[in-house]
Amino acid sequence: MKGAILMLVLALPGAARAQALLRDSFDGTDGPVNGAIWHVTSGQWRIAGRRAYSDSAVFRADTRRTNFADVDVSFTVVNQGLTTGDGEPWHGVHMFLRRQSEFHTYYLSVNRRDNRALIKKKVPGGPSNGGTYYDLASASFPVPYGRAQRVLGRVRNNPDGSVGVTLYVDGRVIASAV
């Protein structure tokens, strides 16, 4: 995907929301994104003019910090188009939430080649890199190429022990799952 991420914020829920746990405005020197906050596991991520971007067909970055609980994760993305490649329907923008390991994670997906938005859960055991993905929610979501989108993922522990995950784009709920 060709695109730019203008800012990424990881914040506490509710009354504490004003306290950002992690914020990156990408105002460093033009060049590779600094590894102090981020761990890039696939592709390239660069800063140019206070914007982070990747033109890699596959790009993955995790925060170095992994002890987040109930949080909102948000960023602004401008999708300039999906790069060529094998053209898989699931290609797009994916956000990992509650990533405990490569086998235990929730993930949100927007700007997919198939014009869907998804919430998934990965658990150990199965054909996908040692795990199995389960679709928890799905919605139609045509990719708005060339337009800035404010993406927010929210994850919460519920009193009954379940986990609630919600995907917002531009303040509108796109998909939600428990």
N, C-alpha and C positions, 0 to 999 in steps of 0.2 A: 504494500500500500504506500502510495506517496501521500504525505500529509505533514501537518505541523501540529504540535502540541504547544499551546500557548502558556499554560500553567497547570500544575497538578497540585491538589491540596488533599490531605488526609486529615479528617477532623473527627472529634468526638461527637456523639449524638446529643440531642436535646439541649438542655440549658448550657451544657459545656461546649456546645458546638463552636463558639467563637474561638476556642483554643485549638489551634492547628497543631496536630501531632507531627506533621511533616509538610513542608511547603517548598516548592522549587519553582522560582519564576524564570529560571534559565537565563539569568542576566550575567553569566560568566563570559569569559573569553570565547570567541568563536572557535569551534573545534569539537572534539569528542566530549560528550557529556561526562562530567566528573564522576568518578566511582565512589565518592564518599557516601552518597545516598543510594545510588542505583547499582544494580548488578545486571549487566546486559548479558544474556545467555544465548542470544541468537540475533544476527544482523548487526547493523550499525546505527548509532544514535548520535546526532551532532547538533550543536548549537550554531545558529546563524542569526544575528540581529535580534537577540532575546527570544528566539523561538527554537524549540527542539524539534527535530524532524528525522524521519527515516524514509529512505527510498528503497529499503530492503524488501524483497518479496516476503520474507519471514523475519519478524522482529519480536524479541521478547526481552522485557526488563522487569526485574523484581526490585522491591526495596530491600536494602540490606537488613533492615529491622523486620522481625517476623512475629512480634508479640502483640499485634493489634487484636482487639476484641470487637465490640460494637462500634462501628465507624461508618462514616461517609467518605467515599473516595470520588473525587471529581477532577475533571480536566476539560479543556476546550480542545476540540480537534477539528481540523479542516481536511477533509478527505479529497485529495486532488485526483484520485482514481486508483483503481487496483492495478498493480503491476502485472505484467504477463507472467505466465507460469503454467501450471497444470490446470488452472481454472476451477479449482475445487469450490463447491457451493458455500462451504463454511469459511472461506477466506474473508477477512475483514478485521475489525478492531475487537480485541478480547481483553477483558479486565479480570484478573484473578482477585478474589476476595477470600479472606480466611485461609490463605494458603499455608497449610501446616507442613506439607511435603509435596513431592510430585504426585503422590497418590491420594492425598486428602486436600481437596480444595473446592470452592464454589467458583463459578466463572460466568461472566456476563459477556454477551457478544452482540455487537451492533455493526452497522455498515458492512454487512455481509454481502457477498456476491449474489446470494439467492434472495436478497431483500427481506430477510427475517431478522428478528431480535430474539435472543435465547438466554435463558438462565439454566445452567447445568451444574451438576455435582459430580465430582470424580471420587471414586473409592478404590481401595486396593483390589487387585486380582482382575485379570481380563486382558483383552487384546491390545489396548491402547497404551503402549509404554508401561505395561505392568498394571494397568488399572482399567476401570470401566466408567464411562460417562453416562449419566442419566439426565435426560431433558426434564426440567422441572416446570418450565413455562416457555411459551413461544408466542410471538406476535408478528404480524406483517409490519415491516419497517423499511420502506424504500430508501436507498442511500441518497442523501442530499449532497451530491458532489459539489465541491467548491464553496460550500457555505459553512461558516463556523457553527459548531454544535457544542453545547454545554452538556457533557455526559456525567451522570452521577450514579454511583452504585452504593446502595445502603445495605448493611448486613447487621442483624440484631439477634441476640439470644432471646427466645420467648420464655415465659414462666414455666411452660410445660416441657422445656428442654429442647424443643425444636428450634430451627434457625430460619429466620425470615430474610429474604433477599429481594430487593426492589431495584429495578433499572429505570432511571429517569433520563430523558433527553429534553433539554430546554424547559425544564420544570414540569414536564408532563410524564406521568407514569406510562411506561411502555410495556413492562412485564413485571409480575410479582409472583413470588412462590414462597411456600413454607415447607 
